[in-house]
Amino acid sequence: MCKKLLTILSIFFTAYCAKAQTELVHQTDSQKDTLDGGTLLNIIYADRMNFKKGDSLNQFISLAGNVRVKQNKTLFYADSAVLNQKLNILESFGKIHINDADSIHTYSDYLKYIGNEKKAYLKKNVRLTDGKGVLTTSELEYEVTTKIGTYTKGGKVVNGKTVLTSKEARYYGETKDVFFINKVVLTDPEYIIHTDTLLYNTYTNITTFVSPTTIKNGSRKISTRDGYYDLNKKKAYFGKRPTIEDSTGTIKADEVAVNDSTGEAEFKGNVVYKSKDSTSGYDLIANKTEINDKKGTVLATESPILILKQGKDSVYVRADTFFTAKLSDLIKEKNVPDLRDSVEGKFVEIPITDTDSSSDKYFEAYSHVKIFSDSMQAVGDSLFYSLKDSVFRLFKSPVVWSDENQITGDTVYLYTQNRKPEKIRVFENALAVSHAGSNYYNQVAGRTINGFFVDGKMDSLRCKGSPAASVYYGVDDYGKFFGVNTATSDVIDMYFKEGKAERVVFRNKLEGTTYPMRQVNHDAIKVKGFQWLNDKRPKTKFDILSY
């Protein structure tokens, strides 16, 4: 009798619950209209349900065990939940999972969902994943319709080996973008990025910079406030005049494009490189510069200028194109002439030492080369200069000036020390001209010239030829010209005082004549190939800018 009674009660209770659930799940159209345009939350399943009628504003259903609730395509999973049917609000607890029939899955230990607004408030061990990145935080506000999630109490996004943390962030599910705000840090195996605002896409793995940002990679530091970095392709672009700094120097430009896979970087617009070395420092300025870190090369074009610094003294060099690389790499490929040991430029092998030093660098300049310093100036078609030996090697119609003196030849090597001329060597068609006054010029011409400077001023030179020739204007004790001497000799030495020619010495096979000043045609006695090129001489550092 008792068993029959229990069976009847069980059937009655099951039918009642089914009827109650049907009433709760399937509301009338008039009820939907009262939900301010919201969509009803429908109970799909629960191991246990408990219905409790409240006042006119509240009507609760308690759900426990494998809870599943649905709103349109959005599914809510939880260990337990309470649904306020009147307000269309769901509060869930334990192992919460939200999915909107897409790749975005959201998890937490607590959820409050406002059905009419389609807005979720998640707390405790919150995790959002879109198939690529994983967002974790303590609290998250998530809008189901727009697929936008926001945290304001700190969180992080992990995408493979890339980790981003911030105080605040907003996730956009439609585009897979995350907008990080406040103390943003991106950590990658190769980089650490610090900024206040950053945009990151979990699918493309592209980071976009919109505020002052610092990127560190080993000894390299990049400061920028505009641009992007593709972490997959290792390519980056920086705008609004970024700065790149490493142990050797600093470079700035209006915009920079970097390819870390190849080690190449392109700088455009007011490019300024400043080396940090105090003993052999230099600046390289251009409108376009291409750098290859792996090869250690630099190509500067579009009005480039090289500034070689030594304390307050500087040498300014201008050309159409500059190329610079490691001298040790060049020596491995071919021999370099040891210019200090032989006038003829005997080729020897230079020992490779201090290859990590900033002096292990050479420069090649092409077309319209101009050089200016307070103690010497020069022009030529092309130039080779090494920081290791501080020798300017000028090719194709070079001209060098110092005070009132001009030296030309097929090729000129100008040695410097502390950015001042120390020695000069001229190969083939060598000519030295010293302005004596008025339209008179002291001249020495031959095959080669070796000259020496003291404190940056011409002190002496030796001209060799077959034979060498000279024109020298003699001056009396009162500074007046008393005559002009023309002569030839195998070796001619000219000595200078305060940068001006003072006397000439003939070493072998002298043949010459001295003429009174008024009894000679001064143009006719000039040496073969004479030219005075003062109009080509840079008078100031600004003159090197003109062609």
Secondary structure, 3 states (H helix, E strand, C coil): CHHHHHHHHHHHHHHHHHHHHHHHHCCCHHHHHCCCCCCCCEEEECCEEEEEECCCCCEEEEEEEEEEEEECCEEEEEEEEEEECCCCEEEEEEEEEEECCCCCEEEEEEEEEECCCCEEEEEEEEEEECCCCEEEEEEEEEECCCCEEEECCCEEEEECCEEEEECEEEEECCCCEEEEEEEEEEECCCCEEEEEEEEEECCCCEEEECCCEEEEECCEEEEECCEEEECCCCEEEECCCCEEECCCEEEECCEEEEECCCCEEEEEEEEEEEECCCCCCEEEEEEEEEEECCCCEEEEECCCEEEEEECCEEEEEECCEEEEECHHHHHHHCCEECCCCCCCCCEECCCCCCCCCCCCCEEEEEEEEEEECCCCEEEEEEEEEECCCCEEEEECCCEEEECCEEEECCEEEEEEECCEEEEEEEEEEEEEEEEEECCEEEEEEEEEEEEEEECCEEEEEEEEEEEEEEEEEEECCCCCEEEEEEEEEEEEEEEEECCEEEEEEECCCCEEEEECHHHCCCCCCCCCCCCCCHHHCCCCHHHHHCC
